[in-house]
Amino acid sequence: MINKPHLKIKQIRELKNLTQDSVAAKLDLSTRAYSKIETGETQLTINRLNEISAIFEIDPMEILGFDDKQVFNNCKQDGYIGINHINLPEKLVLQYEETIQALKEQIQLLKLLQDK
């Protein structure tokens, strides 16, 4: 049995910095209807899981197997609370690397334009 898939969806949405409004719009739902999915008031169907995973750009099994403890492992050492382990999905890392590369290219272009 998969434990609380609605909470996993909410956590992944927040990690991807998406709002309920934006996800609801892509699903052609009201924000309230989507909110009911995240609170578990509406039962998650396979079709809806597939639609949400497409929006998140991850495999549906990654949603169902998501473990927030692997992403954020908070520990307390000598009064310090911090994140000591981050395990991001490979696709998310690739997205960050692509964004960084695009920003570097934009910076180079802006420098060239500034020099002219």
C-alpha positions as CSV (number, residue, x, y, z in Angstrom):
1,M,0.0,0.0,0.0
2,I,1.3,3.4,-0.9
3,N,1.3,5.7,2.1
4,K,-0.4,9.1,1.7
5,P,0.1,9.8,-2.0
6,H,-1.8,13.1,-1.7
7,L,0.9,14.4,0.7
8,K,3.7,13.3,-1.7
9,I,2.0,15.3,-4.5
10,K,1.9,18.4,-2.3
11,Q,5.5,18.1,-1.2
12,I,6.7,17.6,-4.8
13,R,4.6,20.6,-6.0
14,E,6.1,22.8,-3.3
15,L,9.7,21.5,-4.1
16,K,9.1,22.4,-7.8
17,N,7.9,25.8,-6.6
18,L,4.5,25.4,-8.3
19,T,1.3,26.9,-6.9
20,Q,-2.0,25.0,-6.5
21,D,-3.5,27.5,-8.9
22,S,-1.0,26.8,-11.6
23,V,-1.4,23.0,-11.3
24,A,-5.2,23.2,-11.1
25,A,-5.2,25.3,-14.3
26,K,-3.1,22.8,-16.2
27,L,-5.5,20.0,-15.0
28,D,-8.5,22.2,-16.0
29,L,-9.7,22.0,-12.4
30,S,-10.7,24.7,-9.9
31,T,-8.1,25.4,-7.2
32,R,-10.5,24.0,-4.6
33,A,-10.9,20.7,-6.6
34,Y,-7.2,20.4,-6.8
35,S,-6.7,21.3,-3.2
36,K,-9.0,18.3,-2.3
37,I,-6.6,16.0,-4.1
38,E,-3.7,17.3,-2.0
39,T,-5.7,17.0,1.3
40,G,-6.9,13.5,0.4
41,E,-10.6,14.5,0.3
42,T,-10.7,13.4,-3.3
43,Q,-9.4,10.0,-4.1
44,L,-6.4,10.0,-6.5
45,T,-7.0,8.0,-9.7
46,I,-4.4,6.5,-12.0
47,N,-5.4,8.9,-14.8
48,R,-5.1,11.9,-12.5
49,L,-1.7,10.7,-11.1
50,N,-0.5,10.4,-14.7
51,E,-1.7,14.0,-15.5
52,I,0.0,15.4,-12.4
53,S,3.2,13.5,-13.1
54,A,3.3,15.0,-16.6
55,I,2.9,18.5,-15.1
56,F,5.7,17.8,-12.6
57,E,7.8,16.3,-15.4
58,I,8.5,13.1,-13.4
59,D,7.5,9.5,-13.6
60,P,4.3,8.6,-11.7
61,M,6.3,6.0,-9.7
62,E,8.6,8.8,-8.5
63,I,5.6,10.5,-7.0
64,L,4.4,7.3,-5.3
65,G,7.9,6.5,-4.1
66,F,8.8,10.0,-3.0
67,D,10.3,10.1,0.5
68,D,10.8,13.6,1.9
69,K,13.3,12.2,4.3
70,Q,15.7,11.6,1.4
71,V,15.4,15.1,0.2
72,F,15.5,16.9,3.6
73,N,17.2,15.0,6.3
74,N,17.2,17.4,9.2
75,C,19.5,16.7,12.0
76,K,20.4,18.3,15.3
77,Q,24.1,18.6,16.1
78,D,25.3,20.8,19.0
79,G,22.2,22.9,18.9
80,Y,22.5,23.4,15.1
81,I,19.6,22.3,12.9
82,G,20.4,22.0,9.3
83,I,20.0,20.0,6.1
84,N,22.8,17.5,5.8
85,H,21.6,15.4,2.9
86,I,20.0,16.3,-0.4
87,N,19.0,13.7,-2.9
88,L,17.3,15.3,-5.9
89,P,15.9,13.4,-8.8
90,E,18.3,13.3,-11.8
91,K,15.8,15.0,-14.0
92,L,15.5,18.0,-11.6
93,V,19.3,18.2,-11.4
94,L,19.4,18.3,-15.2
95,Q,16.8,21.1,-15.3
96,Y,18.9,23.1,-12.9
97,E,22.1,22.6,-15.0
98,E,20.3,23.6,-18.2
99,T,19.0,26.7,-16.5
100,I,22.4,27.6,-15.2
101,Q,23.9,27.1,-18.7
102,A,21.2,29.3,-20.3
103,L,21.9,32.0,-17.7
104,K,25.6,31.9,-18.3
105,E,25.0,32.3,-22.0
106,Q,22.7,35.3,-21.4
107,I,25.4,36.9,-19.2
108,Q,28.0,36.5,-22.0
109,L,25.6,38.0,-24.5
110,L,24.9,41.0,-22.2
111,K,28.6,41.5,-21.7
112,L,29.2,41.6,-25.4
113,L,26.3,44.1,-25.9
114,Q,27.7,46.2,-23.1
115,D,31.1,46.3,-24.7
116,K,29.8,47.5,-28.0
